[in-house]
Amino acid sequence: MADTVEVFDTTLRDGTQGEHVTLSARDKVRIARRLDAFGIDVIEGGWPGSNPTDQAFFEAARGETWAHTSICAFGSTRHASHAPSEDANLQALIEAGTDVVSIFGKSWTLHAEQALGVSLETNLALIRSSVAFLREHGKRVIYDAEHFFDGYADHPAYALRTLRAAAEAGADTLVLCDTNGGSLPHDIYDVTAAVYEDFDTTLGIHAHNDGGCAVANSLAAVRAGARHVQGTINGLGERCGNADLCAVIPDLQLKMDFECVDPDRLDDLVDLARFTNEVANLDPDDGAPYVGRSAFTHKGGVHVSAVMKEPSTYEHVAPESVGNRRRALVSDLSGRSNIQYKADEMGIDLGSNAAAQAVERIKELEHLGYEFQGAEASFELLLRTLQDEVPDFFGLDRMRVWSGQDDEAQTVEASLALTVQDERTLAVAEGTGPVDALSNAMREGLFSFYPSLDGVRLSDYKVRVLTPQDGTAATVRVLIEHGDGARTWNTVGVSENILDASWQALADGMRYALFHAAPTPTARPAPDPAASDPAASA
C-alpha cells in the first residue's frame, strides 16, 4: 500500500499574498469547495482577525459541510508582552472555530533577536506557551518553523531547540519552512533527514520558489521523511510564489508512489487549476507542468509521428491521468504526422497525398505570416477545401468601408456586393468600427440565404503587426473569434491591408459556421481552392 502524504493547501492565505491576487470571502469559499471535492486534507483559509475578508471566510466556513478537508486558521506565536490568554492573535485563532490551526514562530536567531527583539530563551518561551495554549483549547496545532533552513545553516542547535519547544508543547506537525525560497534540494534533503532522525513528530515542508526549486525542494523533503506538504494551486504566492501543488501532487503520486489524493480524483487536477485561475481572475500559464494547455502539446513533426505510434516517446505521463489532453500544433515545423493527427481529431479522412499537399501549403502560408495554432477553424477549412468538401457558399465581388463624422458622432458604414447561390446581392450596414460594420453587412447579405447565421456573432478581434519596419505598408495578421452561444471558433487573415485581412478572417468564420450548420454538404463540381484558401487575396 502506498505511503500517505498529507496535503496542506495555503492558496487562500499564502497564495493571496502574490501580486495581482485578490480573493473575496465568497471567492475563497468557492475555491475551498473545489479543494475539498478534489481531496485536499487541510485548507488554510487565512489569518482571522487580521482583515474583514478572512473573518468573513471563517464565518462562512462554519456554515459549510466539508466532505474531506479540515479548515485551518493561521496566526503567529503570542506577543512577548502578552500572556497567551490575553493575546489577541491567539484569541482570534480560537474564535475562528476551526479544528486545526497553524502558527509560525522564529527559528533563526537573526529573526528572534532583531525582528522580534527578544532573547533566544524568550523566543523559545513564546513558541512553547503558544502551542500549549492552543492544545489546551482542543486544537490540532501545525507549527510552521519560519526560516528554518536559514536558521539551521546559521545556528543548527538553536533551530532544533525551537522545534523541540513546539513538539514538547504538543504540536502535531512540525513544518520546516524555506521562507526565503533560496535553499537547494540537496540542502533540504540533508537537513530534513537530520531532523527526522531526532524527532518522532510528523514533519512537513513549506517551500517558496525564489530559487526556482520549490517543487524539487518539497519532493526532496518527502524523500528525507516529511509526510506533510504545503503549497498552493498554480504556485500562487508572494514574490516568486509557493510550491505548486499542481506539480507536487502528481509527482508524488505518479512517480514516487505516495498517495496524496484519491487516485480517482487525480484527473480533476486540470479543472481545479483552471477554476482557481478563473476565480482569481488570472491568466493561465500555458507552460505549467501537468496542467498547462501546452503541457502535452507537440509541434515538431518527428515528435508527433512518434507520439502517434507510442505516446511515451515524448510524454512523461499520460495526459488523461491529470485531466489534460494531447494536442498537436500546425506550423511550418509540421510534417505529415501533425496534419494527419489534426485531421483525425476533426474527423477528416485525409489521404497521404492530401496530407503532403497540406504540409506544403501551410509552410507557404506561414511564410506569408499566417498562424494556424490559434485559428483551427481556418485550418479545418483549408483541409476540407483540399478534399473538395467545402461548398461555394458565397463570394466577394466588391467591398467598401466608409468612416466619417455625423452630428459630432463617428459613423462607420460598410457595403458589400456578394454572389450567393448564383445570385448577386448588395448589403449595407453600420457598426461601431470598420470590422464590426463589415461583420454586420456580411450577415445582412447572407441571412436571407442562410438563416442559420442568425445567432452567429463576432466575439473577439485581435491584430498583430508582422513587419513594423515597413511602416504603413506593414503586413498584419488578424485573428477573429465567432460564437453562436454554444461554441466559439477562430479564424485568421493576413494582408498589407487591414480590412482585407479582416475580411479573410470574417469570411472564414462564416464559412465555418455554414459548413457545420449544413446537415450534409452538397456535392459541387470541383470548387476553386482559392475560394476557401486563407491566402486567396494575400
C-alpha positions in Angstrom: 0.0 0.0 0.0 1.3 3.4 -0.9 2.6 5.6 1.9 0.4 8.7 2.5 1.4 12.4 2.4 -0.9 14.9 3.9 -1.5 17.8 1.5 -1.9 21.3 3.1 -3.2 24.0 0.7 -2.5 27.6 1.5 -3.9 29.2 -1.7 -6.4 31.1 0.3 -3.8 32.6 2.7 -0.2 32.5 1.3 -1.5 32.4 -2.3 -3.3 35.7 -1.8 0.0 37.4 -0.9 1.0 37.1 -4.5 1.0 40.2 -6.8 -2.3 40.7 -8.6 -4.1 38.0 -6.5 -7.2 39.2 -4.7 -10.0 36.9 -3.4 -13.2 37.9 -1.7 -14.7 35.8 1.1 -17.1 34.3 -1.5 -14.2 33.5 -3.8 -12.4 31.8 -1.0 -15.4 29.6 -0.2 -15.8 28.7 -3.9 -12.2 27.6 -4.2 -12.3 25.8 -0.8 -15.3 23.7 -2.0 -13.3 22.6 -5.1 -10.3 21.8 -3.0 -12.4 19.7 -0.7 -14.0 17.9 -3.6 -10.5 17.2 -5.0 -9.4 15.7 -1.7 -7.1 18.2 -0.1 -6.6 17.3 3.5 -6.1 20.8 5.1 -7.1 24.2 3.7 -5.6 27.2 5.3 -8.2 29.9 5.0 -6.4 33.0 6.2 -5.4 35.0 9.3 -8.6 35.6 11.4 -8.8 39.0 13.0 -6.2 40.5 10.5 -8.8 41.7 8.0 -12.6 41.6 7.4 -12.3 39.2 4.3 -10.6 36.4 6.3 -13.0 37.0 9.2 -16.0 36.6 6.8 -14.5 33.5 5.3 -14.2 31.7 8.6 -17.8 32.7 9.5 -19.0 31.3 6.1 -16.8 28.1 6.5 -18.5 27.3 9.8 -21.8 27.0 7.9 -20.4 24.7 5.3 -20.3 20.9 5.4 -16.9 19.7 4.3 -16.7 16.2 2.9 -13.0 15.6 3.4 -11.0 18.6 4.3 -10.2 20.4 7.6 -10.3 24.2 7.5 -7.3 25.7 9.2 -6.8 29.2 10.7 -3.4 30.8 10.6 -1.5 33.0 13.0 1.7 33.6 14.9 3.1 32.9 18.4 2.0 35.3 21.1 3.4 38.8 21.5 6.1 38.9 24.1 4.2 41.4 26.3 1.0 39.3 26.5 0.1 36.1 28.3 -1.4 33.5 25.9 -4.9 34.1 27.3 -4.6 37.8 26.7 -3.1 37.7 23.3 -5.4 38.9 20.5 -3.9 36.8 17.8 -4.3 33.5 19.8 -7.8 34.5 20.8 -8.7 35.1 17.1 -7.4 31.6 16.3 -9.7 30.1 19.0 -12.7 32.2 17.8 -12.2 31.2 14.2 -13.9 27.9 15.2 -11.6 25.6 13.2 -10.4 22.2 14.5 -6.9 22.9 13.0 -4.7 25.9 13.5 -1.2 26.7 12.1 1.1 29.1 13.8 4.5 30.3 12.9 7.4 31.0 15.2 11.0 32.1 14.7 13.7 29.5 14.1 16.5 31.9 13.1 18.5 33.7 15.8 18.6 36.7 13.4 14.8 37.0 13.4 14.4 36.3 17.1 16.9 38.9 18.2 16.4 41.6 15.5 12.9 41.2 14.0 11.2 40.3 17.3 13.7 42.0 19.6 13.6 39.3 22.2 16.2 37.0 23.7 16.7 33.5 22.4 15.2 32.0 25.6 12.2 34.3 25.4 11.6 33.2 21.8 11.5 29.5 23.0 9.0 30.5 25.7 6.8 32.2 23.1 6.7 29.1 21.0 6.1 26.7 23.9 3.4 28.7 25.6 1.5 29.5 22.4 1.4 25.9 21.2 0.4 24.7 24.7 -2.4 27.2 24.9 -3.9 26.2 21.6 -3.7 22.5 22.5 -5.5 23.2 25.8 -8.4 24.5 23.7 -8.6 21.3 21.7 -6.9 22.4 18.6 -4.7 20.4 16.3 -1.6 22.5 16.1 0.6 22.7 12.9 3.7 24.5 13.8 5.4 26.4 11.0 9.1 26.8 11.8 9.7 30.1 9.8 13.1 30.5 8.1 14.1 27.1 9.4 16.7 26.2 6.8 18.4 29.6 7.1 18.3 29.3 10.8 19.7 25.8 10.7 22.5 26.9 8.5 23.3 29.8 10.9 22.9 28.0 14.2 21.7 24.4 13.9 21.5 23.7 17.6 19.2 26.6 18.3 17.0 25.9 15.3 16.5 22.4 16.6 15.7 23.8 20.1 12.8 25.8 18.6 11.3 22.6 17.1 11.8 20.8 20.4 9.9 23.6 22.2 6.9 23.2 19.8 7.0 19.4 19.9 7.1 19.2 23.7 4.2 21.7 24.0 2.1 19.3 21.8 2.4 20.4 18.2 1.1 17.6 16.0 3.2 18.6 12.9 6.5 20.4 12.6 6.7 22.2 9.3 10.2 23.2 8.1 9.8 26.4 6.2 12.1 27.6 3.4 10.6 31.1 3.8 13.1 33.0 1.7 12.9 30.3 -1.0 16.6 30.2 -1.7 17.5 26.6 -0.5 18.5 23.9 -2.9 17.2 20.3 -3.0 20.3 18.6 -1.6 20.4 21.0 1.4 16.6 20.5 2.0 17.2 16.7 1.9 20.2 16.7 4.3 18.6 19.0 6.9 15.2 17.3 6.8 16.9 13.9 7.1 18.8 15.1 10.2 15.6 16.5 11.8 13.8 13.2 11.0 16.4 11.3 13.0 15.8 13.4 16.1 12.0 13.8 16.2 9.1 11.4 16.4 6.6 14.2 15.4 5.4 14.3 11.8 7.5 16.6 9.7 6.2 18.9 6.9 7.8 21.1 4.3 6.8 24.7 3.2 8.8 25.8 0.3 8.9 29.1 -1.6 10.1 29.4 -5.2 12.6 32.2 -5.2 15.4 29.9 -6.4 13.1 28.1 -8.8 13.3 24.9 -6.6 10.1 24.9 -4.6 8.6 21.7 -6.2 12.0 20.0 -6.1 12.6 21.0 -2.5 9.2 19.7 -1.5 10.0 16.3 -3.1 13.4 16.2 -1.5 11.9 16.8 1.9 9.4 13.9 1.4 12.3 11.6 0.3 14.0 12.6 3.6 11.0 11.7 5.7 8.5 14.6 5.6 4.9 13.4 5.3 3.1 16.7 5.2 3.5 19.1 2.2 2.3 22.7 2.0 1.8 24.6 -1.2 -0.7 26.4 -3.4 -2.7 25.7 -6.6 -0.8 27.0 -9.6 2.1 28.0 -7.3 0.4 31.3 -6.3 2.2 33.3 -3.6 4.4 36.2 -2.5 7.3 37.2 -4.7 8.0 34.1 -6.9 5.2 32.0 -5.3 4.9 28.8 -3.3 5.5 25.2 -4.2 2.9 24.4 -6.9 0.7 21.6 -5.7 -0.4 21.0 -9.3 3.1 19.6 -9.8 3.9 18.3 -6.3 0.8 16.1 -6.1 1.2 14.3 -9.4 5.0 14.0 -8.9 4.5 12.3 -5.6 1.5 10.2 -6.7 2.5 9.2 -10.2 6.3 9.0 -9.8 7.1 8.4 -6.2 4.4 6.0 -5.1 2.9 8.2 -2.4 -0.9 8.8 -2.1 -1.9 12.4 -1.8 -5.5 12.3 -3.0 -7.9 9.5 -4.1 -6.5 8.2 -7.3 -9.9 8.5 -8.9 -9.8 12.3 -8.3 -6.4 13.0 -9.8 -7.8 13.5 -13.2 -9.7 16.6 -11.8 -6.4 18.4 -11.4 -6.6 20.4 -14.6 -10.1 21.6 -13.9 -9.1 22.6 -10.4 -6.1 24.6 -11.7 -8.2 26.4 -14.3 -11.1 27.0 -11.9 -8.7 28.6 -9.4 -7.2 30.9 -12.0 -10.7 31.8 -13.2 -11.9 32.8 -9.8 -8.7 34.7 -9.1 -9.1 36.4 -12.5 -5.6 35.3 -13.5 -4.4 34.3 -17.0 -3.5 30.6 -17.0 0.2 29.6 -17.6 0.1 27.5 -20.7 3.5 26.1 -20.0 2.7 24.9 -16.4 3.7 21.3 -15.8 0.9 18.8 -15.9 -2.0 21.3 -16.1 -0.9 23.8 -18.7 -2.5 23.9 -22.1 0.9 23.2 -23.7 2.0 20.5 -21.2 1.2 17.7 -23.7 1.4 19.7 -26.9 3.6 18.7 -29.8 4.8 20.8 -32.6 7.8 19.2 -34.3 6.8 16.6 -36.9 9.2 14.0 -35.6 7.6 14.3 -32.2 4.1 13.9 -33.4 5.0 11.0 -35.6 6.5 9.2 -32.6 3.7 10.1 -30.2 1.1 8.7 -32.6 2.9 5.4 -32.5 3.7 5.3 -28.8 2.8 8.3 -26.5 5.6 7.6 -24.0 8.2 8.5 -26.6 7.6 12.2 -25.8 5.2 12.2 -22.8 6.4 11.5 -19.3 2.9 10.5 -18.1 -0.5 10.0 -19.8 -2.2 13.5 -20.1 -5.5 11.9 -19.1 -4.1 11.0 -15.7 -4.3 14.6 -14.6 -7.3 15.6 -16.8 -5.3 17.1 -19.6 -5.2 16.2 -23.3 -2.7 15.7 -26.1 -2.5 18.4 -28.8 -0.6 18.6 -32.0 0.1 22.0 -33.4 0.2 23.0 -37.1 3.1 25.2 -38.2 6.0 25.4 -40.6 7.7 22.8 -38.4 4.9 20.4 -39.2 5.2 17.1 -41.1 2.5 14.8 -42.3 2.1 13.4 -38.8 0.9 16.7 -37.4 -1.5 17.2 -40.2 -2.8 13.6 -40.0 -3.2 13.9 -36.2 -5.3 17.2 -36.5 -7.3 15.7 -39.4 -8.2 12.7 -37.3 -9.2 15.0 -34.5 -11.6 16.8 -36.8 -13.0 13.7 -38.4 -11.4 14.4 -41.8 -10.4 11.3 -43.8 -7.2 12.8 -45.2 -5.3 10.7 -47.6 -1.5 10.8 -47.8 -1.4 12.9 -50.9 -3.7 15.5 -49.4 -1.6 15.5 -46.2 1.5 16.2 -48.3 -0.3 19.0 -50.1 -1.5 20.4 -46.8 2.1 20.4 -45.4 3.4 22.3 -48.3 0.5 24.8 -48.4 0.8 25.5 -44.7 4.5 26.2 -45.0 3.8 28.6 -47.8 1.1 30.4 -45.8 3.2 30.6 -42.6 6.0 32.1 -44.7 3.4 34.9 -45.6 2.5 35.4 -41.9 -0.4 33.0 -41.3 -0.5 31.3 -38.0 -2.9 28.3 -37.5 -2.1 27.4 -33.9 -4.8 29.9 -32.8 -7.1 29.6 -35.8 -8.2 26.0 -36.0 -11.4 26.8 -37.9 -9.3 28.3 -40.8 -7.1 25.2 -40.7 -10.0 22.9 -40.9 -11.4 24.8 -43.9 -8.1 24.5 -45.6 -8.0 20.7 -45.2 -11.6 20.3 -46.3 -11.0 22.5 -49.3 -8.2 20.2 -50.4 -10.7 17.4 -50.0 -13.3 19.3 -52.2 -15.7 19.3 -49.2 -16.4 23.0 -48.8 -19.4 24.3 -50.9 -19.1 27.7 -52.6 -21.3 29.4 -50.0 -20.6 32.9 -51.2 -18.0 35.1 -53.0 -17.0 38.7 -52.6 -17.5 41.0 -55.6 -16.8 44.3 -54.0 -16.2 45.7 -50.5 -16.3 49.4 -49.5 -15.9 50.9 -46.0 -16.7 54.5 -45.2 -15.9 56.3 -42.0 -16.8 59.9 -41.0 -18.3 62.3 -38.6 -22.1 62.8 -38.5 -23.6 65.2 -36.0 -20.3 65.1 -34.0 -20.5 61.3 -33.7 -18.4 58.9 -35.6 -20.2 56.9 -38.3 -18.8 53.8 -39.9 -20.6 52.1 -42.8 -19.7 49.0 -44.9 -21.2 48.0 -48.2 -20.7 44.6 -49.8 -21.6 43.1 -53.2 -21.7 39.3 -52.8 -22.6 36.4 -55.1 -24.6 33.9 -53.1 -26.1 30.8 -54.7 -25.5 32.3 -58.2 -27.3 35.5 -57.2 -25.8 38.9 -56.7 -26.8 40.7 -53.6 -26.0 44.0 -52.0 -25.8 44.7 -48.3 -25.1 47.9 -46.3 -24.7 48.1 -42.5 -23.3 50.4 -39.8 -21.0 49.4 -37.0 -19.0 50.7 -34.1 -15.9 50.3 -36.2 -14.9 49.1 -39.7 -14.7 45.4 -38.8 -18.0 45.5 -36.9 -19.6 47.2 -39.9 -18.2 44.6 -42.3 -19.4 41.8 -40.0 -22.9 43.3 -39.8 -23.0 43.8 -43.6 -21.9 40.2 -44.2 -24.7 38.8 -42.0 -27.2 41.2 -43.6 -26.3 40.0 -47.1 -26.2 36.3 -46.2 -29.1 35.9 -43.7 -31.9 35.5 -46.3 -29.9 32.7 -47.9 -28.6 31.1 -44.7 -31.0 31.7 -41.7 -28.7 29.6 -39.5 -26.4 32.6 -39.3 -28.9 34.5 -37.2 -27.1 33.6 -33.9 -23.5 34.0 -35.1 -21.7 37.0 -33.7 -18.2 38.3 -33.8 -16.9 37.9 -30.2 -13.2 38.8 -30.3 -10.8 40.6 -32.7 -7.0 40.8 -32.5 -4.5 42.4 -34.8 -0.7 41.9 -34.8 1.7 43.9 -37.0 4.1 41.4 -38.5 6.5 43.8 -40.3 6.6 47.0 -38.3 9.7 48.1 -40.1 7.5 48.6 -43.2 5.5 51.4 -41.6 2.1 52.0 -43.1 2.8 49.2 -45.6 3.3 46.6 -42.8 1.7 43.2 -43.1 -0.8 42.5 -40.4 -2.3 39.3 -39.1 -5.9 39.3 -37.9 -7.4 36.7 -35.6 -11.2 36.7 -35.2 -13.4 34.7 -32.9 -17.0 34.0 -33.7 -19.6 32.4 -31.4 -23.1 31.2 -31.6 -23.9 30.9 -27.9 -23.0 27.3 -27.7 -19.4 27.3 -29.0 -16.7 29.5 -30.4 -14.3 29.2 -33.3 -11.2 31.1 -34.5 -10.1 32.2 -38.0 -7.1 34.1 -39.4 -6.4 36.6 -42.2 -3.1 38.2 -43.4 -2.6 41.1 -45.7 -0.9 44.5 -46.0 -4.4 45.9 -46.0 -6.0 45.5 -42.5 -9.5 45.5 -44.0 -8.6 42.7 -46.4 -7.0 40.7 -43.6 -10.2 41.2 -41.6 -12.4 40.2 -44.5 -10.5 36.9 -44.9 -10.9 36.0 -41.2 -14.6 37.2 -41.2 -15.4 35.2 -44.3 -13.7 32.0 -43.0 -15.7 32.4 -39.7 -19.0 32.5 -41.7 -17.9 29.6 -44.0 -17.1 27.5 -41.0 -20.4 28.3 -39.4 -22.3 27.4 -42.6 -20.3 24.2 -43.1 -21.1 22.9 -39.7 -24.7 24.0 -39.9 -25.4 22.1 -43.1 -26.6 18.5 -42.3 -24.9 17.2 -45.4 -22.8 19.5 -47.5 -24.0 19.5 -51.1 -21.5 17.9 -53.5 -20.4 20.5 -56.1 -18.2 20.4 -59.1 -14.5 20.8 -58.0 -14.5 24.4 -56.5 -11.7 26.8 -56.9 -9.5 26.1 -53.9 -8.8 29.8 -53.6 -12.4 30.3 -52.5 -11.6 28.9 -49.1 -7.9 29.3 -49.1 -6.9 31.9 -46.4 -4.2 33.3 -48.7 -6.6 33.9 -51.7 -6.1 37.6 -51.5 -2.7 37.7 -49.9 
